[in-house]
Amino acid sequence: MLELLALIVENPYADLIVAVTMLVAVGFLIFFWGFTGYFLAHGDFEHQANARRQMVQGLTLFASLVVLWEVIRWIGGLFT
C-alpha cells in the first residue's frame, strides 16, 4: 500500500493510470452484473431489458476507457 502511495506522489501519470484502471474495472462489473441479471430473469422481459441496458452501458464504459487509455499511452509515447 505504501509503495502505491509513493508511486502516486512521485509520478502524476500514475494517478491517471490508477483512475482509468479503476473505472475500467467498474465498467466490467456493470457489464457482468447485467449479464448475470439477464440469465437470472427467467423470461421476465422487463428485467431482461434492464439487464441488456446494463450490459450495453458497462461494455460502452469499458470499451471507451480502453480506447482513452490507448490514446493517453500514445500521447505519452510522443514525449518520451
PyMOL Python script that loads the backbone (N, CA, C, O; Angstrom):
from pymol import cmd

cmd.read_pdbstr("""\
ATOM      1  N   MET A   1       0.820  -1.185   0.000  1.00  0.00           N
ATOM      2  CA  MET A   1       0.000   0.000   0.000  1.00  0.00           C
ATOM      3  C   MET A   1       0.867   1.253   0.000  1.00  0.00           C
ATOM      4  O   MET A   1       0.573   2.217  -0.707  1.00  0.00           O
ATOM      5  N   LEU A   2       1.925   1.240   0.786  1.00  0.00           N
ATOM      6  CA  LEU A   2       2.813   2.393   0.833  1.00  0.00           C
ATOM      7  C   LEU A   2       3.548   2.582  -0.488  1.00  0.00           C
ATOM      8  O   LEU A   2       3.845   3.709  -0.884  1.00  0.00           O
ATOM      9  N   GLU A   3       3.837   1.483  -1.164  1.00  0.00           N
ATOM     10  CA  GLU A   3       4.506   1.586  -2.455  1.00  0.00           C
ATOM     11  C   GLU A   3       3.596   2.261  -3.473  1.00  0.00           C
ATOM     12  O   GLU A   3       4.055   3.078  -4.271  1.00  0.00           O
ATOM     13  N   LEU A   4       2.296   1.922  -3.449  1.00  0.00           N
ATOM     14  CA  LEU A   4       1.334   2.551  -4.345  1.00  0.00           C
ATOM     15  C   LEU A   4       1.209   4.035  -4.043  1.00  0.00           C
ATOM     16  O   LEU A   4       1.146   4.849  -4.964  1.00  0.00           O
ATOM     17  N   LEU A   5       1.170   4.398  -2.766  1.00  0.00           N
ATOM     18  CA  LEU A   5       1.084   5.805  -2.372  1.00  0.00           C
ATOM     19  C   LEU A   5       2.322   6.573  -2.812  1.00  0.00           C
ATOM     20  O   LEU A   5       2.214   7.700  -3.296  1.00  0.00           O
ATOM     21  N   ALA A   6       3.481   5.982  -2.650  1.00  0.00           N
ATOM     22  CA  ALA A   6       4.719   6.631  -3.080  1.00  0.00           C
ATOM     23  C   ALA A   6       4.739   6.802  -4.595  1.00  0.00           C
ATOM     24  O   ALA A   6       5.211   7.824  -5.094  1.00  0.00           O
ATOM     25  N   LEU A   7       4.236   5.824  -5.327  1.00  0.00           N
ATOM     26  CA  LEU A   7       4.177   5.917  -6.780  1.00  0.00           C
ATOM     27  C   LEU A   7       3.265   7.050  -7.219  1.00  0.00           C
ATOM     28  O   LEU A   7       3.589   7.776  -8.159  1.00  0.00           O
ATOM     29  N   ILE A   8       2.133   7.210  -6.554  1.00  0.00           N
ATOM     30  CA  ILE A   8       1.189   8.270  -6.901  1.00  0.00           C
ATOM     31  C   ILE A   8       1.780   9.642  -6.620  1.00  0.00           C
ATOM     32  O   ILE A   8       1.587  10.567  -7.409  1.00  0.00           O
ATOM     33  N   VAL A   9       2.495   9.793  -5.510  1.00  0.00           N
ATOM     34  CA  VAL A   9       3.074  11.090  -5.153  1.00  0.00           C
ATOM     35  C   VAL A   9       4.235  11.437  -6.085  1.00  0.00           C
ATOM     36  O   VAL A   9       4.374  12.594  -6.481  1.00  0.00           O
ATOM     37  N   GLU A  10       5.056  10.473  -6.436  1.00  0.00           N
ATOM     38  CA  GLU A  10       6.232  10.740  -7.251  1.00  0.00           C
ATOM     39  C   GLU A  10       5.892  10.971  -8.716  1.00  0.00           C
ATOM     40  O   GLU A  10       6.542  11.778  -9.382  1.00  0.00           O
ATOM     41  N   ASN A  11       4.884  10.276  -9.225  1.00  0.00           N
ATOM     42  CA  ASN A  11       4.592  10.315 -10.644  1.00  0.00           C
ATOM     43  C   ASN A  11       3.118  10.669 -10.859  1.00  0.00           C
ATOM     44  O   ASN A  11       2.251   9.834 -10.598  1.00  0.00           O
ATOM     45  N   PRO A  12       2.810  11.886 -11.327  1.00  0.00           N
ATOM     46  CA  PRO A  12       1.406  12.253 -11.527  1.00  0.00           C
ATOM     47  C   PRO A  12       0.732  11.425 -12.617  1.00  0.00           C
ATOM     48  O   PRO A  12      -0.493  11.300 -12.618  1.00  0.00           O
ATOM     49  N   TYR A  13       1.486  10.868 -13.524  1.00  0.00           N
ATOM     50  CA  TYR A  13       0.954   9.993 -14.561  1.00  0.00           C
ATOM     51  C   TYR A  13       0.344   8.745 -13.931  1.00  0.00           C
ATOM     52  O   TYR A  13      -0.578   8.147 -14.487  1.00  0.00           O
ATOM     53  N   ALA A  14       0.857   8.361 -12.781  1.00  0.00           N
ATOM     54  CA  ALA A  14       0.347   7.181 -12.079  1.00  0.00           C
ATOM     55  C   ALA A  14      -1.073   7.415 -11.568  1.00  0.00           C
ATOM     56  O   ALA A  14      -1.863   6.474 -11.491  1.00  0.00           O
ATOM     57  N   ASP A  15      -1.407   8.657 -11.218  1.00  0.00           N
ATOM     58  CA  ASP A  15      -2.784   8.961 -10.803  1.00  0.00           C
ATOM     59  C   ASP A  15      -3.758   8.614 -11.915  1.00  0.00           C
ATOM     60  O   ASP A  15      -4.808   8.015 -11.679  1.00  0.00           O
ATOM     61  N   LEU A  16      -3.401   8.992 -13.112  1.00  0.00           N
ATOM     62  CA  LEU A  16      -4.244   8.713 -14.270  1.00  0.00           C
ATOM     63  C   LEU A  16      -4.341   7.214 -14.523  1.00  0.00           C
ATOM     64  O   LEU A  16      -5.410   6.709 -14.867  1.00  0.00           O
ATOM     65  N   ILE A  17      -3.246   6.512 -14.356  1.00  0.00           N
ATOM     66  CA  ILE A  17      -3.240   5.063 -14.548  1.00  0.00           C
ATOM     67  C   ILE A  17      -4.197   4.394 -13.565  1.00  0.00           C
ATOM     68  O   ILE A  17      -4.996   3.541 -13.953  1.00  0.00           O
ATOM     69  N   VAL A  18      -4.117   4.777 -12.306  1.00  0.00           N
ATOM     70  CA  VAL A  18      -4.963   4.184 -11.275  1.00  0.00           C
ATOM     71  C   VAL A  18      -6.433   4.511 -11.526  1.00  0.00           C
ATOM     72  O   VAL A  18      -7.290   3.635 -11.414  1.00  0.00           O
ATOM     73  N   ALA A  19      -6.728   5.766 -11.865  1.00  0.00           N
ATOM     74  CA  ALA A  19      -8.118   6.173 -12.083  1.00  0.00           C
ATOM     75  C   ALA A  19      -8.740   5.452 -13.264  1.00  0.00           C
ATOM     76  O   ALA A  19      -9.865   4.964 -13.166  1.00  0.00           O
ATOM     77  N   VAL A  20      -8.030   5.378 -14.376  1.00  0.00           N
ATOM     78  CA  VAL A  20      -8.571   4.706 -15.556  1.00  0.00           C
ATOM     79  C   VAL A  20      -8.724   3.216 -15.296  1.00  0.00           C
ATOM     80  O   VAL A  20      -9.711   2.617 -15.722  1.00  0.00           O
ATOM     81  N   THR A  21      -7.784   2.618 -14.617  1.00  0.00           N
ATOM     82  CA  THR A  21      -7.871   1.192 -14.306  1.00  0.00           C
ATOM     83  C   THR A  21      -9.075   0.891 -13.426  1.00  0.00           C
ATOM     84  O   THR A  21      -9.770  -0.102 -13.643  1.00  0.00           O
ATOM     85  N   MET A  22      -9.324   1.736 -12.440  1.00  0.00           N
ATOM     86  CA  MET A  22     -10.474   1.512 -11.560  1.00  0.00           C
ATOM     87  C   MET A  22     -11.789   1.699 -12.320  1.00  0.00           C
ATOM     88  O   MET A  22     -12.740   0.948 -12.098  1.00  0.00           O
ATOM     89  N   LEU A  23     -11.854   2.677 -13.202  1.00  0.00           N
ATOM     90  CA  LEU A  23     -13.070   2.888 -13.981  1.00  0.00           C
ATOM     91  C   LEU A  23     -13.312   1.755 -14.973  1.00  0.00           C
ATOM     92  O   LEU A  23     -14.461   1.393 -15.225  1.00  0.00           O
ATOM     93  N   VAL A  24     -12.251   1.193 -15.538  1.00  0.00           N
ATOM     94  CA  VAL A  24     -12.395   0.031 -16.421  1.00  0.00           C
ATOM     95  C   VAL A  24     -12.954  -1.146 -15.626  1.00  0.00           C
ATOM     96  O   VAL A  24     -13.806  -1.884 -16.121  1.00  0.00           O
ATOM     97  N   ALA A  25     -12.480  -1.316 -14.408  1.00  0.00           N
ATOM     98  CA  ALA A  25     -12.997  -2.394 -13.563  1.00  0.00           C
ATOM     99  C   ALA A  25     -14.471  -2.172 -13.238  1.00  0.00           C
ATOM    100  O   ALA A  25     -15.246  -3.128 -13.208  1.00  0.00           O
ATOM    101  N   VAL A  26     -14.865  -0.933 -12.997  1.00  0.00           N
ATOM    102  CA  VAL A  26     -16.274  -0.633 -12.728  1.00  0.00           C
ATOM    103  C   VAL A  26     -17.121  -0.942 -13.964  1.00  0.00           C
ATOM    104  O   VAL A  26     -18.212  -1.499 -13.843  1.00  0.00           O
ATOM    105  N   GLY A  27     -16.629  -0.586 -15.139  1.00  0.00           N
ATOM    106  CA  GLY A  27     -17.348  -0.901 -16.370  1.00  0.00           C
ATOM    107  C   GLY A  27     -17.524  -2.400 -16.562  1.00  0.00           C
ATOM    108  O   GLY A  27     -18.587  -2.858 -16.980  1.00  0.00           O
ATOM    109  N   PHE A  28     -16.485  -3.156 -16.258  1.00  0.00           N
ATOM    110  CA  PHE A  28     -16.587  -4.610 -16.373  1.00  0.00           C
ATOM    111  C   PHE A  28     -17.587  -5.160 -15.368  1.00  0.00           C
ATOM    112  O   PHE A  28     -18.359  -6.061 -15.699  1.00  0.00           O
ATOM    113  N   LEU A  29     -17.589  -4.635 -14.145  1.00  0.00           N
ATOM    114  CA  LEU A  29     -18.534  -5.108 -13.134  1.00  0.00           C
ATOM    115  C   LEU A  29     -19.980  -4.789 -13.517  1.00  0.00           C
ATOM    116  O   LEU A  29     -20.875  -5.604 -13.292  1.00  0.00           O
ATOM    117  N   ILE A  30     -20.213  -3.609 -14.094  1.00  0.00           N
ATOM    118  CA  ILE A  30     -21.562  -3.268 -14.547  1.00  0.00           C
ATOM    119  C   ILE A  30     -21.998  -4.227 -15.640  1.00  0.00           C
ATOM    120  O   ILE A  30     -23.132  -4.706 -15.636  1.00  0.00           O
ATOM    121  N   PHE A  31     -21.095  -4.509 -16.580  1.00  0.00           N
ATOM    122  CA  PHE A  31     -21.419  -5.461 -17.640  1.00  0.00           C
ATOM    123  C   PHE A  31     -21.724  -6.842 -17.066  1.00  0.00           C
ATOM    124  O   PHE A  31     -22.707  -7.477 -17.449  1.00  0.00           O
ATOM    125  N   PHE A  32     -20.884  -7.299 -16.154  1.00  0.00           N
ATOM    126  CA  PHE A  32     -21.066  -8.635 -15.583  1.00  0.00           C
ATOM    127  C   PHE A  32     -22.350  -8.722 -14.766  1.00  0.00           C
ATOM    128  O   PHE A  32     -23.025  -9.752 -14.777  1.00  0.00           O
ATOM    129  N   TRP A  33     -22.691  -7.646 -14.054  1.00  0.00           N
ATOM    130  CA  TRP A  33     -23.933  -7.620 -13.279  1.00  0.00           C
ATOM    131  C   TRP A  33     -25.137  -7.735 -14.211  1.00  0.00           C
ATOM    132  O   TRP A  33     -26.080  -8.473 -13.922  1.00  0.00           O
ATOM    133  N   GLY A  34     -25.107  -7.011 -15.319  1.00  0.00           N
ATOM    134  CA  GLY A  34     -26.188  -7.106 -16.293  1.00  0.00           C
ATOM    135  C   GLY A  34     -26.242  -8.473 -16.948  1.00  0.00           C
ATOM    136  O   GLY A  34     -27.324  -8.993 -17.218  1.00  0.00           O
ATOM    137  N   PHE A  35     -25.084  -9.056 -17.205  1.00  0.00           N
ATOM    138  CA  PHE A  35     -25.008 -10.376 -17.830  1.00  0.00           C
ATOM    139  C   PHE A  35     -25.646 -11.437 -16.939  1.00  0.00           C
ATOM    140  O   PHE A  35     -26.428 -12.266 -17.404  1.00  0.00           O
ATOM    141  N   THR A  36     -25.304 -11.400 -15.661  1.00  0.00           N
ATOM    142  CA  THR A  36     -25.895 -12.385 -14.750  1.00  0.00           C
ATOM    143  C   THR A  36     -27.375 -12.096 -14.522  1.00  0.00           C
ATOM    144  O   THR A  36     -28.173 -13.024 -14.392  1.00  0.00           O
ATOM    145  N   GLY A  37     -27.749 -10.818 -14.473  1.00  0.00           N
ATOM    146  CA  GLY A  37     -29.150 -10.465 -14.304  1.00  0.00           C
ATOM    147  C   GLY A  37     -30.004 -10.907 -15.470  1.00  0.00           C
ATOM    148  O   GLY A  37     -31.174 -11.249 -15.293  1.00  0.00           O
ATOM    149  N   TYR A  38     -29.430 -10.904 -16.666  1.00  0.00           N
ATOM    150  CA  TYR A  38     -30.168 -11.336 -17.856  1.00  0.00           C
ATOM    151  C   TYR A  38     -30.538 -12.817 -17.749  1.00  0.00           C
ATOM    152  O   TYR A  38     -31.663 -13.203 -18.066  1.00  0.00           O
ATOM    153  N   PHE A  39     -29.613 -13.624 -17.313  1.00  0.00           N
ATOM    154  CA  PHE A  39     -29.888 -15.057 -17.213  1.00  0.00           C
ATOM    155  C   PHE A  39     -30.719 -15.411 -15.987  1.00  0.00           C
ATOM    156  O   PHE A  39     -31.416 -16.425 -15.985  1.00  0.00           O
ATOM    157  N   LEU A  40     -30.653 -14.596 -14.959  1.00  0.00           N
ATOM    158  CA  LEU A  40     -31.446 -14.869 -13.769  1.00  0.00           C
ATOM    159  C   LEU A  40     -32.870 -14.327 -13.877  1.00  0.00           C
ATOM    160  O   LEU A  40     -33.683 -14.573 -12.986  1.00  0.00           O
ATOM    161  N   ALA A  41     -33.193 -13.597 -14.947  1.00  0.00           N
ATOM    162  CA  ALA A  41     -34.531 -13.029 -15.121  1.00  0.00           C
ATOM    163  C   ALA A  41     -35.555 -14.115 -15.467  1.00  0.00           C
ATOM    164  O   ALA A  41     -36.744 -13.918 -15.219  1.00  0.00           O
ATOM    165  N   HIS A  42     -35.141 -15.237 -16.021  1.00  0.00           N
ATOM    166  CA  HIS A  42     -36.011 -16.380 -16.332  1.00  0.00           C
ATOM    167  C   HIS A  42     -37.242 -15.982 -17.124  1.00  0.00           C
ATOM    168  O   HIS A  42     -38.365 -16.320 -16.748  1.00  0.00           O
ATOM    169  N   GLY A  43     -37.038 -15.270 -18.209  1.00  0.00           N
ATOM    170  CA  GLY A  43     -38.138 -14.959 -19.105  1.00  0.00           C
ATOM    171  C   GLY A  43     -38.911 -13.703 -18.772  1.00  0.00           C
ATOM    172  O   GLY A  43     -39.835 -13.361 -19.510  1.00  0.00           O
ATOM    173  N   ASP A  44     -38.590 -13.000 -17.709  1.00  0.00           N
ATOM    174  CA  ASP A  44     -39.268 -11.740 -17.395  1.00  0.00           C
ATOM    175  C   ASP A  44     -38.678 -10.664 -18.316  1.00  0.00           C
ATOM    176  O   ASP A  44     -37.540 -10.230 -18.135  1.00  0.00           O
ATOM    177  N   PHE A  45     -39.467 -10.247 -19.297  1.00  0.00           N
ATOM    178  CA  PHE A  45     -38.957  -9.376 -20.353  1.00  0.00           C
ATOM    179  C   PHE A  45     -38.546  -7.998 -19.844  1.00  0.00           C
ATOM    180  O   PHE A  45     -37.617  -7.395 -20.381  1.00  0.00           O
ATOM    181  N   GLU A  46     -39.215  -7.499 -18.830  1.00  0.00           N
ATOM    182  CA  GLU A  46     -38.854  -6.190 -18.286  1.00  0.00           C
ATOM    183  C   GLU A  46     -37.473  -6.247 -17.625  1.00  0.00           C
ATOM    184  O   GLU A  46     -36.652  -5.351 -17.821  1.00  0.00           O
ATOM    185  N   HIS A  47     -37.221  -7.292 -16.847  1.00  0.00           N
ATOM    186  CA  HIS A  47     -35.908  -7.437 -16.209  1.00  0.00           C
ATOM    187  C   HIS A  47     -34.824  -7.738 -17.236  1.00  0.00           C
ATOM    188  O   HIS A  47     -33.691  -7.278 -17.093  1.00  0.00           O
ATOM    189  N   GLN A  48     -35.159  -8.499 -18.261  1.00  0.00           N
ATOM    190  CA  GLN A  48     -34.176  -8.772 -19.297  1.00  0.00           C
ATOM    191  C   GLN A  48     -33.800  -7.500 -20.054  1.00  0.00           C
ATOM    192  O   GLN A  48     -32.636  -7.302 -20.401  1.00  0.00           O
ATOM    193  N   ALA A  49     -34.777  -6.647 -20.306  1.00  0.00           N
ATOM    194  CA  ALA A  49     -34.478  -5.384 -20.986  1.00  0.00           C
ATOM    195  C   ALA A  49     -33.576  -4.503 -20.122  1.00  0.00           C
ATOM    196  O   ALA A  49     -32.650  -3.873 -20.633  1.00  0.00           O
ATOM    197  N   ASN A  50     -33.840  -4.456 -18.829  1.00  0.00           N
ATOM    198  CA  ASN A  50     -32.992  -3.683 -17.919  1.00  0.00           C
ATOM    199  C   ASN A  50     -31.581  -4.271 -17.879  1.00  0.00           C
ATOM    200  O   ASN A  50     -30.596  -3.533 -17.882  1.00  0.00           O
ATOM    201  N   ALA A  51     -31.493  -5.582 -17.844  1.00  0.00           N
ATOM    202  CA  ALA A  51     -30.178  -6.234 -17.806  1.00  0.00           C
ATOM    203  C   ALA A  51     -29.422  -5.982 -19.109  1.00  0.00           C
ATOM    204  O   ALA A  51     -28.212  -5.756 -19.082  1.00  0.00           O
ATOM    205  N   ARG A  52     -30.114  -6.018 -20.246  1.00  0.00           N
ATOM    206  CA  ARG A  52     -29.478  -5.723 -21.528  1.00  0.00           C
ATOM    207  C   ARG A  52     -28.933  -4.297 -21.535  1.00  0.00           C
ATOM    208  O   ARG A  52     -27.828  -4.049 -22.016  1.00  0.00           O
ATOM    209  N   ARG A  53     -29.714  -3.367 -21.000  1.00  0.00           N
ATOM    210  CA  ARG A  53     -29.283  -1.975 -20.940  1.00  0.00           C
ATOM    211  C   ARG A  53     -28.024  -1.849 -20.074  1.00  0.00           C
ATOM    212  O   ARG A  53     -27.103  -1.108 -20.418  1.00  0.00           O
ATOM    213  N   GLN A  54     -27.989  -2.570 -18.957  1.00  0.00           N
ATOM    214  CA  GLN A  54     -26.799  -2.539 -18.104  1.00  0.00           C
ATOM    215  C   GLN A  54     -25.594  -3.140 -18.818  1.00  0.00           C
ATOM    216  O   GLN A  54     -24.479  -2.633 -18.688  1.00  0.00           O
ATOM    217  N   MET A  55     -25.809  -4.210 -19.566  1.00  0.00           N
ATOM    218  CA  MET A  55     -24.691  -4.801 -20.299  1.00  0.00           C
ATOM    219  C   MET A  55     -24.136  -3.832 -21.328  1.00  0.00           C
ATOM    220  O   MET A  55     -22.920  -3.709 -21.472  1.00  0.00           O
ATOM    221  N   VAL A  56     -25.012  -3.146 -22.042  1.00  0.00           N
ATOM    222  CA  VAL A  56     -24.560  -2.187 -23.054  1.00  0.00           C
ATOM    223  C   VAL A  56     -23.832  -1.019 -22.391  1.00  0.00           C
ATOM    224  O   VAL A  56     -22.798  -0.577 -22.891  1.00  0.00           O
ATOM    225  N   GLN A  57     -24.351  -0.517 -21.284  1.00  0.00           N
ATOM    226  CA  GLN A  57     -23.698   0.591 -20.588  1.00  0.00           C
ATOM    227  C   GLN A  57     -22.321   0.175 -20.067  1.00  0.00           C
ATOM    228  O   GLN A  57     -21.352   0.922 -20.207  1.00  0.00           O
ATOM    229  N   GLY A  58     -22.235  -1.005 -19.471  1.00  0.00           N
ATOM    230  CA  GLY A  58     -20.951  -1.475 -18.955  1.00  0.00           C
ATOM    231  C   GLY A  58     -19.947  -1.711 -20.051  1.00  0.00           C
ATOM    232  O   GLY A  58     -18.774  -1.366 -19.909  1.00  0.00           O
ATOM    233  N   LEU A  59     -20.397  -2.299 -21.153  1.00  0.00           N
ATOM    234  CA  LEU A  59     -19.495  -2.558 -22.270  1.00  0.00           C
ATOM    235  C   LEU A  59     -19.043  -1.252 -22.919  1.00  0.00           C
ATOM    236  O   LEU A  59     -17.890  -1.127 -23.334  1.00  0.00           O
ATOM    237  N   THR A  60     -19.948  -0.285 -23.006  1.00  0.00           N
ATOM    238  CA  THR A  60     -19.592   1.023 -23.571  1.00  0.00           C
ATOM    239  C   THR A  60     -18.562   1.726 -22.691  1.00  0.00           C
ATOM    240  O   THR A  60     -17.576   2.262 -23.197  1.00  0.00           O
ATOM    241  N   LEU A  61     -18.784   1.726 -21.389  1.00  0.00           N
ATOM    242  CA  LEU A  61     -17.824   2.334 -20.468  1.00  0.00           C
ATOM    243  C   LEU A  61     -16.477   1.636 -20.557  1.00  0.00           C
ATOM    244  O   LEU A  61     -15.436   2.290 -20.623  1.00  0.00           O
ATOM    245  N   PHE A  62     -16.497   0.323 -20.558  1.00  0.00           N
ATOM    246  CA  PHE A  62     -15.270  -0.475 -20.630  1.00  0.00           C
ATOM    247  C   PHE A  62     -14.495  -0.157 -21.909  1.00  0.00           C
ATOM    248  O   PHE A  62     -13.301   0.138 -21.861  1.00  0.00           O
ATOM    249  N   ALA A  63     -15.180  -0.218 -23.051  1.00  0.00           N
ATOM    250  CA  ALA A  63     -14.510  -0.013 -24.336  1.00  0.00           C
ATOM    251  C   ALA A  63     -14.011   1.421 -24.496  1.00  0.00           C
ATOM    252  O   ALA A  63     -12.903   1.637 -24.985  1.00  0.00           O
ATOM    253  N   SER A  64     -14.817   2.402 -24.088  1.00  0.00           N
ATOM    254  CA  SER A  64     -14.392   3.794 -24.248  1.00  0.00           C
ATOM    255  C   SER A  64     -13.182   4.105 -23.373  1.00  0.00           C
ATOM    256  O   SER A  64     -12.307   4.870 -23.776  1.00  0.00           O
ATOM    257  N   LEU A  65     -13.127   3.525 -22.192  1.00  0.00           N
ATOM    258  CA  LEU A  65     -11.969   3.772 -21.332  1.00  0.00           C
ATOM    259  C   LEU A  65     -10.718   3.061 -21.829  1.00  0.00           C
ATOM    260  O   LEU A  65      -9.609   3.567 -21.659  1.00  0.00           O
ATOM    261  N   VAL A  66     -10.884   1.903 -22.434  1.00  0.00           N
ATOM    262  CA  VAL A  66      -9.719   1.222 -23.019  1.00  0.00           C
ATOM    263  C   VAL A  66      -9.177   2.054 -24.182  1.00  0.00           C
ATOM    264  O   VAL A  66      -7.963   2.193 -24.328  1.00  0.00           O
ATOM    265  N   VAL A  67     -10.066   2.610 -25.010  1.00  0.00           N
ATOM    266  CA  VAL A  67      -9.630   3.466 -26.107  1.00  0.00           C
ATOM    267  C   VAL A  67      -8.963   4.726 -25.554  1.00  0.00           C
ATOM    268  O   VAL A  67      -7.920   5.145 -26.055  1.00  0.00           O
ATOM    269  N   LEU A  68      -9.560   5.331 -24.525  1.00  0.00           N
ATOM    270  CA  LEU A  68      -8.965   6.504 -23.895  1.00  0.00           C
ATOM    271  C   LEU A  68      -7.567   6.188 -23.358  1.00  0.00           C
ATOM    272  O   LEU A  68      -6.641   6.985 -23.508  1.00  0.00           O
ATOM    273  N   TRP A  69      -7.425   5.030 -22.738  1.00  0.00           N
ATOM    274  CA  TRP A  69      -6.133   4.626 -22.197  1.00  0.00           C
ATOM    275  C   TRP A  69      -5.094   4.488 -23.311  1.00  0.00           C
ATOM    276  O   TRP A  69      -3.944   4.892 -23.136  1.00  0.00           O
ATOM    277  N   GLU A  70      -5.484   3.925 -24.447  1.00  0.00           N
ATOM    278  CA  GLU A  70      -4.540   3.782 -25.549  1.00  0.00           C
ATOM    279  C   GLU A  70      -4.154   5.136 -26.130  1.00  0.00           C
ATOM    280  O   GLU A  70      -3.006   5.330 -26.530  1.00  0.00           O
ATOM    281  N   VAL A  71      -5.090   6.072 -26.182  1.00  0.00           N
ATOM    282  CA  VAL A  71      -4.772   7.425 -26.653  1.00  0.00           C
ATOM    283  C   VAL A  71      -3.795   8.093 -25.688  1.00  0.00           C
ATOM    284  O   VAL A  71      -2.843   8.742 -26.120  1.00  0.00           O
ATOM    285  N   ILE A  72      -4.024   7.938 -24.398  1.00  0.00           N
ATOM    286  CA  ILE A  72      -3.110   8.509 -23.400  1.00  0.00           C
ATOM    287  C   ILE A  72      -1.724   7.897 -23.537  1.00  0.00           C
ATOM    288  O   ILE A  72      -0.720   8.607 -23.467  1.00  0.00           O
ATOM    289  N   ARG A  73      -1.664   6.581 -23.732  1.00  0.00           N
ATOM    290  CA  ARG A  73      -0.357   5.935 -23.913  1.00  0.00           C
ATOM    291  C   ARG A  73       0.326   6.433 -25.173  1.00  0.00           C
ATOM    292  O   ARG A  73       1.542   6.622 -25.183  1.00  0.00           O
ATOM    293  N   TRP A  74      -0.443   6.650 -26.244  1.00  0.00           N
ATOM    294  CA  TRP A  74       0.133   7.126 -27.497  1.00  0.00           C
ATOM    295  C   TRP A  74       0.683   8.533 -27.314  1.00  0.00           C
ATOM    296  O   TRP A  74       1.794   8.827 -27.755  1.00  0.00           O
ATOM    297  N   ILE A  75      -0.086   9.401 -26.670  1.00  0.00           N
ATOM    298  CA  ILE A  75       0.381  10.768 -26.428  1.00  0.00           C
ATOM    299  C   ILE A  75       1.594  10.765 -25.496  1.00  0.00           C
ATOM    300  O   ILE A  75       2.543  11.520 -25.708  1.00  0.00           O
ATOM    301  N   GLY A  76       1.564   9.922 -24.468  1.00  0.00           N
ATOM    302  CA  GLY A  76       2.708   9.811 -23.579  1.00  0.00           C
ATOM    303  C   GLY A  76       3.950   9.313 -24.305  1.00  0.00           C
ATOM    304  O   GLY A  76       5.065   9.720 -23.976  1.00  0.00           O
ATOM    305  N   GLY A  77       3.771   8.449 -25.276  1.00  0.00           N
ATOM    306  CA  GLY A  77       4.899   7.953 -26.060  1.00  0.00           C
ATOM    307  C   GLY A  77       5.530   9.009 -26.950  1.00  0.00           C
ATOM    308  O   GLY A  77       6.707   8.908 -27.296  1.00  0.00           O
ATOM    309  N   LEU A  78       4.765  10.013 -27.318  1.00  0.00           N
ATOM    310  CA  LEU A  78       5.320  11.086 -28.134  1.00  0.00           C
ATOM    311  C   LEU A  78       6.327  11.937 -27.366  1.00  0.00           C
ATOM    312  O   LEU A  78       7.247  12.504 -27.956  1.00  0.00           O
ATOM    313  N   PHE A  79       6.148  12.024 -26.057  1.00  0.00           N
ATOM    314  CA  PHE A  79       7.002  12.877 -25.243  1.00  0.00           C
ATOM    315  C   PHE A  79       8.145  12.126 -24.572  1.00  0.00           C
ATOM    316  O   PHE A  79       8.954  12.736 -23.872  1.00  0.00           O
ATOM    317  N   THR A  80       8.225  10.833 -24.771  1.00  0.00           N
ATOM    318  CA  THR A  80       9.342  10.094 -24.162  1.00  0.00           C
ATOM    319  C   THR A  80      10.298   9.594 -25.182  1.00  0.00           C
ATOM    320  O   THR A  80      11.291   8.954 -24.837  1.00  0.00           O
TER     321      THR A  80
END
""", "prot")
cmd.dss("prot")
cmd.show_as("cartoon", "prot")
cmd.util.cbc("prot")
cmd.orient("prot")
